[in-house]
Amino acid sequence: MTGYQEVLTDPSYAGQMVCMTYPLQGNYGVRDPDAESARPWARALVVRWACPVPSHHSSEASLDEYLRRWRVPAIADTASYRSGRTMWARTWLRQPTK
């Protein structure tokens, strides 16, 4: 699973804030047939750059339009790679406390 639409609509991400580390998101838009489920499950989305106008010929909406339709908050223009690495290092690498 690599695409932003697939990640947002995957039930395994229910209630989680998703931080995409690849800098460009939204360049191919969204299509309902490409979704993993009928609605997005992610609680929020963090990206470096959200493409405002998708370039794929079969796109049905932009990423921004899709997130607004489902009321999923998002933040762009962040250092998402650095943020993702920091979050990963501070949570998943933490040793269990005794």
Secondary structure, DSSP 8 states (H G I E B T S, - for coil): ---HHHHHT-GGGTT-EEE--SSEE-TT-B-GGG-SSSS---SEEE-SEE-SS---TT--B-HHHHHHHTT--EE-SS-HHHHHHHHHHHHTT-----
